[in-house]
Amino acid sequence: MGTQPIVPSLRRAASRPQPAPPAAADAWQAMTAELKPPLTAEEAMAESYRCLLCGGPYAQAPCVVACPSEVDIPGFIAAIGEGDARRAGEIVFAHNPLGGTCARVCPTEVLCEAACVLVHEGQRAVDIGRLQRYATDALLAAPAPSPAPAPAGRRVAVVGAGPAGMACAARLAELGYAPTVFDERPEEGGLVRYAIAPYRELADPLPAERRRLEALGVRFVFGHRIDGPQALRALEAEFDAVFLGVGMGEDSSAGIEGEHLPGVWTSLPFIEAIKAGRLPEVGARVAVIGGNTAMDVAREAVRLGAREVTVLYRRTEAEMPAFRHEVEEAKAEGVRFSWLTAPLRFVGRDRLEAVECRYMRLGEPDASGRRRPEPVPGTEFLLPVDTAVEAIGQRPRAEFAQWIEGLRFEGGRIACDPATGQTDNPRYFAGGDDVNGGDTVVEAVRWGKAAAEGIDRYLRAGGSGR
């Protein structure tokens, strides 16, 4: 074991000359201005009264059914309406240990709010996300409880302090274990802290959520690298079970000629630099290549002052994997979309000057079921840009299959029982992005909670390799 990051650094482009950060404070202010600002007490009270408090002993409310972490939404909204915001926060955290974070970053528009009964009556959905933030902010503002004494008994290691790892550790602590969470980074949160756009969440409330876990008896060890089989053997010698919440690895590369040019980024280093306050100078024209993560990158480029931001996507808008509301929000902010467009190479001498592109058309469906993009000969053109960002996804952490006996990968994901998170090596459990390929934070929370239950059943049945 060392003290370096578990995974290769997200700074894939660190060896390249990077643009110097701008000095203007207004760029940072624009970058961190929240898309969903907090509600005032009066606003929260008024919004809570809109909730019909549906659901009951025989059927859950539709919003609860739509929530991967099964938060008692009518329950916490009722507490707000009664003037007890802290109790509302307790209700949220009883189901979701990252309830404050999820209130900020969760795509409520397509989950709980999309299921709201009011929508089916032709009305605006209850603003569940902001009400949840109001409730959790109220509770997190109170002093953190004193840490509980560590219970004796079976020990569990959690690798990764991202949402899945933190959720798994929280549930394990509630079940009577004293899990230890290891992470390569100096702080908790995983990609929420380092790769989610700052206008969604900069850092808070992650530190307060970590303190709540510590009060339950969870121990965090940061700056701890799990870099090979020997490090894992050391964990196996000390712990009875191991949860892998390692997420995905570095950015995938499109293998486009000219990727080495200054001005060409991949998405994780780009967002990480912004989150750290090292705002890149992107120039007037920016191209973003990709689908889901591309939405945040493009909107960040607008906030950095780019006058023309173009998303290049090789299929049509109908095949775009990004959430519909995020595509529309990007358009409203001035982001342009060039559909059925594939980049061929990055062009420039000393730095990026343009992206050579080609138009595509859709052919027969590929293995994913989507129609395969095919090139249209003779449609090549140059798109002048100052900066380009590849945002096409991340590579799987396939090295763990070589380090852990019996661990399998299927389609770039760790193979495990979806109900328990247990892998083919019975001592190892997994959850979050490393098993679903990259999904929402609240989905990672769901996986972490399920894996904790699976670990508990495994250990109660006598499982352990020690």
Secondary structure, DSSP 8 states (H G I E B T S, - for coil): -BSS-SS--S-TTTTS--------HHHHHHHHS-SS----HHHHHHHHTT------SSS--HHHHH-TT---HHHHHHHHHTT-HHHHHHHHHHH-TTHHHHHHHS-GGGTTTTT-HHHHTTS----HHHHHHHHHHHHHTS----------S--EEEE--SHHHHHHHHHHHHTT---EEE-SSSSS-THHHHHS-TTT-SSTTHHHHHHHHHHTT-EEE-S-B--SHHHHHHHHHH-SEEEE-----SB-----BTTTSTTEEEHHHHHHHHHTT------SEEEEEESHHHHHHHHHHHHTT-SEEEEE-SS-GGG--S-HHHHHHHHHTT-EEE-SEEEEEEEESSSEEEEEEEEEEEEEE-TTSSEEEEE-TT--EEEE-SEEEEES-B---THHHHHSTT--EETTEE-B-TTT-BBSSTTEEE-SHHHHSS--HHHHHHHHHHHHHHHHHHHHTT----
